[in-house]
Amino acid sequence: MENNDFALLNLIQLLVSGKTIKFPDAIDWKEVMNKSFKQGVGGLILDALENVPENLRPSKAILMSWLGRVVAMERLYENNKSSIAHLASFYQKYDIKMLLLKGYGLSLYWPQSHHRPVGDIDVYLFGKQAYADNIIQKYFGIRIDNSHHKHSVFTFENSMVENHYSFLNVHAHRSTAAIEHILFQELTDTMDLDIANVVFPSVRFNSLYLLRHSAEHFASVDINLRIVLDWAFFVKVNPVDWDWLLEKLEQVGMMKYLAVLNAICVDYLGFDKSLFPDIPVEQAVVERSMNDILSPEVETESHDNLMVEVTFRFKRWWKNRWKHNMVFKESLWQSLLTQVWSHLLKPSL
């Protein structure tokens, strides 16, 4: 592991567990800063640096640059929260309750909520997805994009909203349909958030949903440290029903992924081992997975030429095949055929 990566992880451990800092020599703090934001932990790392002796901190110039980026991130967070509140208020006029997935709800488990980066606003409207899109389009004149499998997409107050009619893309892998069925069974139990007309999924729902969502990203492309920390902070705060979750993961073939993710939280990020169940895990796979998070084996590329893009995606899928049996119950080639058919149905995923 490179010195800069070691310093980055050391700072996360300092914030999580108070572990004593032991920085390696020759740290490129500008690179650490840039990588921390790429990994979605720029604000978290700045918080950790407040507890580092001055002689070990980056230069004032780098710290000021870092602070400026975090302040900008805080503004985006407040804008995102405001958009959620306004959208929920609009839906309430039409008797539409809004379930918020991931995002703002997960930020409440972080040490400082506004230092978790925000992204899209993912919502589920309890069967009223099409009705809600129609009134949004009629009232605001907003264009609705229906080219995706599991949700429609539109822009509301400069925030992208994903309005889900399913929680997962059930067309991409056959085992996903089984997980989707389980998630819908857990919808009867939700938690109120601090925004009117907004609820958050139950702990059972989120424990399975967060794992599957991150696992699919990990297996197909990559994940970053923010996604891992979402899981770790969620587990730290919530009473996870491990017996229930382990039974479901065994059914859908995801036990290896959970074992690896938990090991990363403990071995690299400083979380207490007692938070997680004791599951056998291959340390070589844990190390490779951690390295892939910090520096993906296949970097994301974008191509204007369709055939070049298709070729790249196949190469990425092939190089990522070592992750497959950690996440999916079906065979590698069965998954490929299902995904090809899914892309043919709706190219936008």
C-alpha positions in Angstrom: 0.0 0.0 0.0 1.3 3.5 -0.9 2.2 6.0 1.8 -0.6 8.3 0.8 -3.2 5.5 1.1 -1.8 4.5 4.4 -2.1 8.1 5.7 -5.7 8.3 4.4 -6.7 5.1 6.2 -4.8 6.1 9.3 -6.8 9.3 9.5 -10.1 7.4 9.2 -9.0 5.1 12.0 -8.1 8.1 14.1 -11.7 9.5 13.7 -13.4 6.1 14.1 -11.5 4.6 17.0 -9.0 7.2 18.3 -6.1 5.1 17.1 -2.7 6.8 17.5 -1.4 8.4 14.3 1.7 7.0 12.9 2.3 8.6 9.5 4.9 7.2 7.1 7.6 9.5 5.7 7.2 11.4 2.4 3.4 12.0 2.3 2.1 14.0 -0.7 -0.7 15.8 1.2 -2.1 17.3 -2.0 -2.6 13.8 -3.4 -4.1 12.7 -0.1 -6.6 15.6 -0.3 -7.6 14.9 -3.9 -7.9 11.2 -3.2 -10.0 11.8 -0.1 -12.6 13.7 -2.1 -12.5 11.1 -4.9 -13.2 8.5 -2.3 -16.1 10.6 -0.8 -14.3 11.2 2.5 -12.9 14.6 2.1 -14.9 16.2 4.9 -14.3 13.2 7.2 -10.6 13.4 6.8 -10.5 17.1 7.5 -12.4 16.4 10.7 -9.7 13.9 11.6 -6.9 16.3 10.9 -8.2 18.6 13.6 -7.0 15.9 16.1 -3.5 15.7 14.5 -0.6 17.6 16.1 0.3 20.7 14.1 3.8 19.4 13.1 2.2 16.4 11.4 -0.5 18.3 9.5 -0.4 19.4 5.9 0.7 23.0 5.0 -1.6 25.9 5.7 -2.1 26.4 1.9 -3.3 22.8 1.5 -5.5 23.0 4.6 -7.1 26.2 3.3 -7.8 24.6 -0.1 -9.2 21.5 1.7 -11.4 23.7 3.9 -12.8 25.6 0.8 -13.8 22.3 -0.8 -15.5 21.1 2.4 -17.4 24.4 2.7 -18.6 23.9 -0.9 -19.7 20.4 0.0 -21.6 21.6 3.0 -23.5 24.0 0.9 -24.4 21.2 -1.5 -25.6 19.2 1.5 -27.9 21.9 2.7 -29.2 22.5 -0.9 -29.9 18.8 -1.2 -31.7 18.7 2.1 -33.8 21.7 1.1 -34.7 20.0 -2.2 -35.8 16.9 -0.4 -38.0 19.0 1.9 -39.6 20.9 -0.9 -40.3 17.8 -3.0 -41.8 16.0 0.0 -44.0 19.1 0.7 -45.2 19.1 -2.8 -46.0 15.4 -2.8 -47.9 15.8 0.5 -50.4 18.1 -1.2 -51.4 15.1 -3.3 -51.3 12.6 -0.4 -48.1 10.9 -1.6 -45.8 9.7 1.2 -42.1 9.8 0.3 -39.6 7.0 1.3 -36.0 8.2 1.1 -33.4 5.7 0.0 -29.7 6.0 1.0 -28.4 9.6 0.8 -29.5 12.1 3.5 -30.9 9.4 5.7 -27.5 7.6 5.8 -25.7 10.9 6.5 -27.4 11.1 9.9 -25.3 8.1 11.0 -22.0 9.9 10.2 -20.0 11.8 12.9 -20.8 15.0 11.0 -23.8 14.5 8.7 -23.0 17.5 6.4 -19.6 16.0 5.7 -21.0 13.0 3.8 -21.2 13.9 0.1 -24.7 14.1 -1.4 -25.7 12.8 -4.8 -29.0 11.9 -6.3 -32.3 12.0 -4.3 -33.6 8.4 -4.4 -37.3 8.1 -3.5 -40.0 5.4 -3.4 -43.6 6.6 -3.4 -45.5 3.4 -2.3 -47.0 2.6 -5.7 -47.7 6.2 -6.8 -44.5 6.6 -9.0 -46.3 7.2 -12.3 -49.0 9.5 -10.8 -46.3 11.5 -9.0 -44.2 11.9 -12.2 -47.3 13.1 -14.1 -48.1 15.8 -11.6 -44.4 16.9 -11.4 -44.4 17.2 -15.2 -47.7 19.0 -15.3 -47.1 21.4 -12.5 -43.4 22.3 -13.1 -43.0 21.5 -16.8 -40.1 19.2 -15.9 -39.0 16.5 -18.4 -39.2 13.0 -17.0 -36.7 10.4 -18.3 -38.1 6.9 -18.3 -35.2 5.1 -20.1 -34.0 3.4 -16.9 -35.0 0.0 -15.5 -35.8 0.7 -11.9 -36.7 4.3 -11.8 -37.6 7.5 -13.7 -35.2 10.4 -13.5 -35.8 14.2 -13.4 -34.1 17.3 -12.1 -35.7 19.2 -9.3 -34.1 22.4 -7.9 -30.8 21.5 -9.4 -30.9 18.0 -7.7 -31.3 14.8 -9.7 -34.2 12.7 -8.5 -34.6 9.0 -9.1 -38.2 8.0 -8.5 -38.1 4.2 -8.0 -40.8 1.7 -8.9 -38.4 -1.0 -7.9 -35.5 -0.9 -5.4 -33.1 -2.9 -7.5 -32.7 -3.7 -11.2 -34.4 -7.1 -11.2 -33.6 -7.5 -14.9 -29.8 -7.5 -14.4 -29.5 -10.7 -12.3 -32.0 -13.4 -11.4 -31.1 -13.5 -7.7 -31.9 -9.8 -7.5 -35.6 -10.6 -8.0 -35.6 -12.7 -4.8 -34.0 -9.8 -2.8 -36.5 -7.4 -4.2 -39.3 -9.6 -2.9 -37.8 -9.6 0.5 -37.4 -5.8 0.5 -41.0 -5.3 -0.3 -42.0 -7.5 2.6 -40.1 -5.2 5.0 -41.8 -2.0 3.7 -44.4 -2.2 6.5 -41.9 -0.9 9.0 -40.4 2.6 8.4 -38.7 5.3 10.5 -39.7 9.0 10.5 -37.0 11.5 9.5 -36.6 15.1 10.6 -38.3 16.3 7.3 -42.1 16.4 7.0 -43.6 13.7 4.9 -40.3 11.8 4.6 -39.7 8.3 6.0 -36.6 6.1 6.0 -36.6 2.3 5.6 -36.4 -0.1 8.5 -33.1 -1.4 9.8 -33.9 -4.8 8.3 -34.7 -3.3 4.9 -31.6 -1.1 4.9 -29.2 -3.8 6.0 -30.1 -6.0 3.0 -30.6 -3.1 0.6 -27.3 -1.3 1.3 -25.4 -4.6 1.0 -27.0 -5.5 -2.3 -26.7 -2.0 -3.8 -23.0 -1.7 -2.9 -22.3 -5.3 -3.9 -23.7 -4.8 -7.4 -21.6 -1.7 -7.9 -18.5 -3.5 -6.5 -18.9 -6.5 -8.8 -19.7 -4.6 -12.0 -17.5 -1.5 -11.6 -16.1 -0.5 -8.2 -17.0 1.2 -4.9 -15.3 3.9 -2.9 -14.6 4.4 0.8 -17.8 6.5 1.3 -19.9 3.5 0.4 -18.0 1.3 2.8 -18.3 3.9 5.6 -22.1 4.1 4.9 -22.3 0.5 5.9 -20.0 0.7 8.8 -21.6 3.8 10.4 -25.1 2.2 9.8 -24.0 -0.9 11.6 -22.5 1.1 14.5 -25.7 3.1 15.1 -28.4 0.5 14.4 -29.5 -2.8 16.0 -28.9 -5.0 13.0 -30.9 -8.3 13.1 -27.9 -10.4 12.2 -29.8 -13.8 12.4 -32.3 -12.5 9.9 -29.8 -10.9 7.6 -27.4 -13.8 7.5 -30.2 -16.2 6.6 -31.2 -13.9 3.7 -27.7 -13.5 2.5 -27.1 -17.2 2.6 -30.2 -17.7 0.4 -29.0 -15.2 -2.3 -25.3 -16.1 -2.2 -23.9 -12.9 -0.7 -22.2 -14.2 2.5 -18.7 -13.8 1.0 -19.3 -10.2 0.2 -20.5 -9.4 3.7 -17.5 -11.2 5.2 -15.1 -9.1 3.0 -16.9 -5.8 3.7 -16.9 -6.4 7.4 -13.3 -7.3 7.4 -12.4 -4.1 5.6 -14.3 -2.1 8.2 -12.4 -3.7 11.0 -8.9 -4.2 9.5 -8.5 -1.0 7.6 -11.0 1.5 9.0 -10.8 0.9 12.7 -14.3 -0.3 13.6 -14.8 -2.6 16.6 -14.8 -6.2 15.6 -17.7 -6.9 18.0 -20.0 -4.8 15.8 -20.0 -7.6 13.2 -20.7 -11.3 13.1 -17.8 -13.7 13.0 -17.7 -15.0 9.4 -14.7 -16.9 7.9 -13.0 -14.8 5.2 -10.0 -15.2 2.9 -7.5 -12.5 3.8 -6.1 -12.4 0.3 -9.5 -11.5 -1.0 -9.9 -8.8 1.6 -6.6 -7.3 0.7 -7.4 -7.4 -3.0 -10.8 -5.9 -2.5 -9.3 -3.1 -0.4 -6.7 -2.3 -3.1 -9.5 -2.3 -5.7 -11.4 0.3 -3.6 -8.4 2.5 -3.3 -7.1 2.0 -6.9 -9.6 0.2 -9.1 -8.0 -2.6 -11.2 -10.2 -1.3 -14.1 -10.5 2.5 -14.2 -13.8 3.9 -15.5 -13.7 5.1 -19.1 -16.3 6.8 -21.3 -16.4 6.4 -25.1 -18.4 8.1 -27.8 -18.1 5.2 -30.2 -20.7 2.5 -29.3 -18.5 -0.5 -30.3 -15.5 0.8 -28.3 -17.8 1.3 -25.3 -19.3 -2.2 -25.6 -15.8 -3.7 -25.9 -14.6 -1.8 -22.8 -17.6 -2.9 -20.8 -17.0 -6.6 -21.7 -13.3 -6.3 -20.8 -14.2 -4.7 -17.5 -16.8 -7.4 -16.8 -14.2 -10.1 -17.6 -11.5 -8.5 -15.4 -14.0 -8.1 -12.5 -15.1 -11.8 -12.7 -13.1 -12.5 -9.5 -15.8 -10.5 -7.6 -18.7 -12.4 -9.1 -19.1 -15.3 -6.7 -18.9 -12.9 -3.7 -22.1 -11.3 -4.8 -24.2 -13.4 -7.2 -25.7 -16.8 -6.8 -26.0 -17.5 -10.6 -23.1 -18.6 -12.8 -20.8 -16.0 -14.5 -22.2 -16.8 -18.0 -25.8 -16.9 -16.9 -25.3 -13.4 -15.4 -23.7 -12.2 -18.7 -26.7 -13.4 -20.8 -29.2 -11.8 -18.3 -27.3 -8.5 -18.4 -27.1 -8.4 -22.2 -30.9 -8.9 -22.4 -31.3 -6.2 -19.8 -29.3 -3.8 -21.8 -31.3 -4.6 -24.9 -34.5 -3.8 -23.1 -33.3 -0.5 -21.8 -29.7 0.7 -22.6 -29.7 3.3 -19.8 -28.8 1.6 -16.5 
